[in-house]
């Protein structure tokens, strides 16, 4: 089997691996702007790699074992980054829930919003 058709995909896969590694750094530093930027670059690298892979696979046939291992490794990195992002999101959600509760308990009275007519003796004063 000829190896050279896979050279183009190998270059695309290298770019994808680089983008994955570049996204890990801002995730650790919680840099939202860089996370967004690096995520966009990673998404484009995925699109490019998928297109190249389809074209080369049609021409060359069987995927070399070394490429299969690298693809698995890249998938594992994606899963790890997705889990890290999910943990960060859950942590932020918990912090926001503490700061801004969904269902505030009333401070005065039994009802969250009490009509003025039910406010007690002061409600009977009218002009």
Backbone bond lengths (Angstrom), bond angles and torsions (degrees), N, CA, C in turn:
res aa  C-N    CA-C-N  psi(-1)  N-CA   C-N-CA  omega(-1)  CA-C   N-CA-C  phi
1 X - - - 1.449 - - 1.521 109.37 -
2 X 1.311 116.77 138.54 1.458 121.41 179.12 1.524 110.16 -77.14
3 X 1.325 116.66 136.24 1.459 121.85 -179.04 1.529 112.27 -91.98
4 X 1.326 117.99 -24.91 1.458 119.47 -172.34 1.527 114.88 -63.70
5 X 1.352 121.78 -28.53 1.463 118.07 177.15 1.528 112.29 -60.85
6 X 1.333 116.53 -25.79 1.455 119.86 -178.10 1.518 112.68 -82.69
7 X 1.330 117.56 -6.41 1.456 120.50 -179.33 1.530 111.23 -61.00
8 X 1.313 117.06 -42.17 1.465 120.79 179.07 1.533 110.55 -62.40
9 X 1.326 116.85 -42.52 1.460 119.36 178.68 1.526 111.04 -69.16
10 X 1.317 116.66 -35.08 1.471 119.87 178.23 1.525 110.17 -60.84
11 X 1.321 117.43 -40.54 1.457 121.32 177.92 1.532 110.65 -65.54
12 X 1.313 116.08 -41.31 1.460 120.88 178.32 1.533 111.15 -65.75
13 X 1.318 116.45 -39.65 1.462 121.66 178.14 1.526 110.78 -66.70
14 X 1.305 117.53 -38.33 1.462 120.97 176.26 1.530 110.92 -61.72
15 X 1.311 116.02 -41.45 1.466 120.81 176.96 1.528 110.69 -62.15
16 X 1.320 116.12 -42.25 1.463 121.12 178.47 1.534 111.09 -62.74
17 X 1.313 117.02 -44.73 1.469 121.12 178.74 1.530 110.89 -62.17
18 X 1.327 116.61 -39.87 1.466 120.72 178.08 1.520 110.40 -62.93
19 X 1.324 116.94 -44.11 1.471 121.30 179.76 1.527 110.97 -63.94
20 X 1.319 117.30 -37.81 1.466 120.17 176.87 1.526 111.11 -62.39
21 X 1.330 115.81 -45.20 1.459 120.13 179.07 1.529 111.14 -64.58
22 X 1.330 117.05 -37.59 1.462 120.73 179.91 1.526 112.20 -67.49
23 X 1.313 118.30 -28.15 1.462 121.40 179.20 1.527 111.48 -76.22
24 X 1.307 117.93 -29.23 1.469 121.11 -177.51 1.527 111.35 -63.59
25 X 1.310 118.94 -38.02 1.466 122.21 -176.70 1.530 112.22 -62.74
26 X 1.337 120.29 -51.66 1.473 118.71 178.84 1.535 113.02 -65.60
27 X 1.338 117.22 -28.06 1.464 118.78 176.92 1.515 110.79 -64.04
28 X 1.315 116.78 -39.88 1.464 120.27 178.56 1.522 111.26 -68.32
29 X 1.325 116.70 -35.15 1.456 121.15 -179.20 1.514 114.04 -88.00
30 X 1.325 117.82 -2.74 1.468 123.69 -179.85 1.533 112.06 56.52
31 X 1.316 115.99 40.89 1.456 122.14 179.87 1.532 108.63 -93.99
32 X 1.334 116.38 98.34 1.468 121.57 -172.45 1.530 112.50 -61.17
33 X 1.327 117.19 -41.45 1.471 119.57 -179.16 1.526 111.24 -63.24
34 X 1.330 115.83 -45.69 1.465 119.76 179.62 1.527 111.39 -68.22
35 X 1.336 117.30 -34.55 1.472 120.04 177.54 1.521 109.32 -61.23
36 X 1.329 116.69 -45.29 1.467 120.55 178.94 1.521 112.42 -62.57
37 X 1.333 115.71 -44.90 1.460 120.49 -179.49 1.526 111.40 -64.58
38 X 1.324 116.16 -48.70 1.469 120.24 -178.45 1.528 111.23 -67.13
39 X 1.332 117.04 -33.01 1.469 120.19 176.84 1.522 111.10 -64.52
40 X 1.328 116.11 -40.79 1.469 120.03 177.76 1.525 110.52 -63.70
41 X 1.342 116.74 -41.89 1.471 120.03 177.50 1.526 110.95 -63.76
42 X 1.318 116.38 -40.90 1.467 120.30 178.97 1.527 111.11 -64.73
43 X 1.314 116.20 -42.31 1.466 119.54 179.07 1.535 110.61 -60.61
44 X 1.323 116.72 -42.50 1.470 119.58 178.64 1.522 110.73 -65.29
45 X 1.338 116.85 -37.92 1.465 120.12 178.44 1.533 110.60 -64.40
46 X 1.336 117.14 -37.18 1.471 120.59 176.26 1.518 111.05 -63.00
47 X 1.318 115.91 -45.89 1.476 120.20 -179.91 1.526 110.15 -61.26
48 X 1.328 116.50 -46.45 1.469 120.74 179.94 1.530 111.09 -61.79
49 X 1.330 116.44 -45.98 1.470 120.52 -178.58 1.524 111.83 -63.51
50 X 1.323 116.30 -40.70 1.469 119.34 -179.44 1.522 110.80 -63.49
51 X 1.329 116.74 -42.14 1.469 119.88 178.77 1.518 112.48 -64.40
52 X 1.316 116.04 -44.57 1.463 120.53 178.97 1.518 110.23 -64.59
53 X 1.330 117.17 -42.88 1.459 121.25 -178.80 1.530 111.11 -60.21
54 X 1.338 116.30 -46.38 1.473 119.31 179.66 1.526 111.48 -59.81
55 X 1.328 115.60 -45.44 1.474 119.65 -178.19 1.524 111.30 -64.42
56 X 1.323 116.96 -45.57 1.466 120.42 -177.51 1.521 110.65 -70.73
57 X 1.323 117.30 -38.02 1.475 120.91 -179.78 1.526 110.37 -61.96
58 X 1.319 117.09 -39.88 1.459 120.28 178.19 1.531 111.25 -63.74
59 X 1.327 116.25 -38.59 1.461 120.46 -178.18 1.527 112.95 -79.65
60 X 1.339 116.12 -41.69 1.465 119.59 -169.55 1.527 113.95 -98.46
61 X 1.315 117.95 -20.09 1.462 119.15 -179.46 1.508 113.52 86.39
62 X 1.324 116.38 -126.91 1.465 123.06 -174.00 1.528 112.80 -59.61
63 X 1.348 114.68 138.02 1.464 120.75 178.69 1.531 108.63 -79.84
64 X 1.326 118.39 130.37 1.472 120.48 178.43 1.536 110.96 -61.03
65 X 1.329 115.83 147.63 1.464 121.20 -177.14 1.535 112.32 -58.43
66 X 1.306 117.61 -38.28 1.461 120.59 179.68 1.529 111.28 -62.03
67 X 1.326 116.03 -38.13 1.470 120.47 177.99 1.517 110.91 -68.05
68 X 1.324 116.21 -39.41 1.465 120.47 178.57 1.522 109.92 -59.90
69 X 1.328 117.17 -43.46 1.463 120.84 179.06 1.528 111.56 -63.89
70 X 1.315 116.51 -41.14 1.469 119.80 178.57 1.521 111.54 -67.09
71 X 1.330 116.66 -38.14 1.470 119.70 176.77 1.527 111.01 -64.04
72 X 1.319 116.82 -41.52 1.476 120.14 177.30 1.519 110.62 -62.44
73 X 1.310 116.35 -43.16 1.463 120.59 178.70 1.529 110.78 -61.40
74 X 1.321 117.25 -42.66 1.465 121.31 178.35 1.529 110.55 -63.41
75 X 1.334 117.08 -40.63 1.468 120.82 177.68 1.525 111.19 -63.14
76 X 1.322 116.71 -40.16 1.464 120.59 178.11 1.531 110.99 -64.49
77 X 1.329 117.31 -37.64 1.465 120.56 176.84 1.521 110.62 -64.89
78 X 1.324 116.37 -41.77 1.465 120.36 178.90 1.525 109.74 -61.11
79 X 1.321 116.82 -44.43 1.464 120.80 179.95 1.526 110.22 -62.49
80 X 1.320 117.58 -43.78 1.469 121.30 179.68 1.533 111.07 -63.16
81 X 1.326 116.95 -43.12 1.466 120.01 178.84 1.519 111.31 -66.59
82 X 1.317 117.15 -38.26 1.465 120.22 178.44 1.522 110.90 -64.84
83 X 1.341 116.95 -40.32 1.456 120.45 177.71 1.524 111.17 -65.85
84 X 1.323 117.53 -40.29 1.467 120.77 177.71 1.522 110.49 -62.95
85 X 1.319 116.51 -41.44 1.453 120.78 178.87 1.533 110.86 -66.80
86 X 1.313 117.40 -38.30 1.466 121.13 177.24 1.524 111.18 -64.11
87 X 1.343 116.71 -41.61 1.465 119.98 177.87 1.524 110.84 -64.02
88 X 1.342 116.81 -41.19 1.463 120.11 177.91 1.527 111.02 -62.69
89 X 1.314 116.59 -43.64 1.460 121.16 -179.76 1.523 110.90 -63.39
90 X 1.328 117.17 -43.06 1.458 120.78 178.76 1.524 110.88 -63.76
91 X 1.315 117.14 -39.35 1.460 121.23 178.40 1.531 111.03 -63.91
92 X 1.311 116.07 -42.58 1.469 120.42 177.91 1.522 110.25 -65.51
93 X 1.323 117.61 -41.63 1.462 121.17 178.07 1.527 111.40 -60.43
94 X 1.340 116.73 -42.33 1.465 119.98 178.86 1.531 110.85 -64.60
95 X 1.327 116.38 -41.50 1.463 119.84 179.18 1.527 110.94 -63.98
96 X 1.313 117.14 -41.68 1.465 120.16 178.29 1.523 111.55 -66.92
97 X 1.308 117.51 -36.11 1.464 121.36 178.60 1.528 110.56 -63.20
98 X 1.326 116.86 -36.50 1.462 120.67 177.75 1.526 110.43 -70.86
99 X 1.326 116.28 -42.86 1.458 120.33 -178.29 1.525 113.02 -73.33
100 X 1.331 116.02 -39.14 1.465 121.37 -177.03 1.531 107.79 -130.38
101 X 1.331 118.00 86.49 1.470 119.58 -178.49 1.527 111.53 -63.82
102 X 1.310 116.19 145.48 1.464 121.39 179.68 1.533 111.45 -67.68
103 X 1.329 116.65 -42.82 1.463 121.91 -177.79 1.517 107.77 -120.65
104 X 1.325 115.07 97.40 1.460 119.36 -179.10 1.525 109.23 -73.70
105 X 1.294 116.36 136.36 1.464 120.54 176.39 1.522 107.96 -82.25
106 X 1.333 117.34 141.31 1.460 120.05 -178.15 1.531 111.18 -66.95
107 X 1.313 114.74 144.40 1.457 119.85 178.93 1.518 109.98 -86.38
108 X 1.326 117.61 -42.34 1.458 123.01 179.68 1.515 109.46 -120.75
109 X 1.312 117.73 137.64 1.454 121.76 176.46 1.512 112.81 80.92
110 X 1.327 114.67 176.95 1.454 120.79 -178.50 1.517 112.64 -88.68
111 X 1.304 118.27 -21.37 1.463 121.97 -173.76 1.525 110.24 -111.04
112 X 1.306 117.28 146.47 1.465 119.58 179.62 1.521 112.58 -59.98
113 X 1.329 117.81 -40.24 1.458 121.69 177.78 1.519 106.48 -127.46
114 X 1.314 116.61 116.52 1.458 120.97 -177.98 1.526 108.67 -104.81
115 X 1.329 117.75 127.25 1.461 119.76 178.07 1.526 110.32 -60.21
116 X 1.314 116.47 150.53 1.455 121.64 -178.71 1.520 111.53 -60.80
117 X 1.314 118.27 -33.71 1.462 121.95 -179.39 1.523 111.45 -65.27
118 X 1.320 118.12 -22.95 1.458 121.83 -178.76 1.519 112.33 -99.64
119 X 1.302 117.93 10.12 1.451 120.69 -172.20 1.524 113.59 -79.30
120 X 1.310 118.77 0.77 1.463 120.17 177.15 1.513 111.86 107.71
121 X 1.324 116.38 -155.61 1.455 120.94 -173.25 1.517 113.21 -64.95
122 X 1.323 119.27 -25.97 1.455 121.49 -179.00 1.519 112.36 -72.61
123 X 1.311 117.37 -19.65 1.464 121.09 -179.65 1.521 111.37 -72.69
124 X 1.329 119.90 -19.70 1.457 121.37 -177.29 1.515 112.44 -80.06
125 X 1.325 118.36 -11.48 1.461 119.47 177.77 1.513 109.34 -74.25
126 X 1.310 116.72 123.53 1.457 120.64 177.92 1.507 107.96 -143.68
127 X 1.288 116.81 154.72 1.457 121.16 -177.12 1.489 112.22 -88.72
